[in-house]
């Protein structure tokens, strides 16, 4: 029997719901579909719908932000009146568009992605180092969203905590990592999931112990941890 690639396995997993790249942790497929059809899709702006449908044709569509998470981010940004934001890990830009549509006309977004075919900027850590070195950038961001290489989440946090303002928010995506964070170490997992699992566990432990932030972990999408800087 031919071996199944990680991408194929992820796509097969995504097929559980109509939402491509959904990563939902809800046990009920019908309940998740109800949320999409009742609350998310009827309010989804047309540009986001077009981008979501376009991304669904991409071979790595499992990487996209799900529509319900996009709706959550859009609402969160409006609630905190964000004007200056940053996104690390863009892919085709669904979450970035959700952010852009939530900001006022004078809002600003800095976006970075290591894959220049997806978005033109390059590796994030060197850029962040330059920003941290300039004191005028400290405390200047209202909101930062991270959906990038999980093995660098801790390194991002060390830098981003200086860049987000007191009262500002950092959102880390995939912090429940397919539910694997609660599974025993010897549980069967896809190679991709197992490889990054320990990095996600390390991040979750570090965020919970960081006195500079308040945190809230939500089972939206693949899990998102909201961090509010308090000092």
Secondary structure by P-SEA (a helix, b strand, c coil): cccccaaaaaaaaaccccccccccccccaaaaaaaaaccccccccaaaaaaaaaaaacccccccccaaaaaaaaaaaaaacccccccccccccaaaaaaaaaccccbbbbbbbcccccccccccaaaaaaaaacccccccccbbbbcccccaaaaaaacccccccccbbbbbccccccccccccccccccaaaaaaaaaaaaaaaaaaacccbbbbbbccccbbbbbbbcc
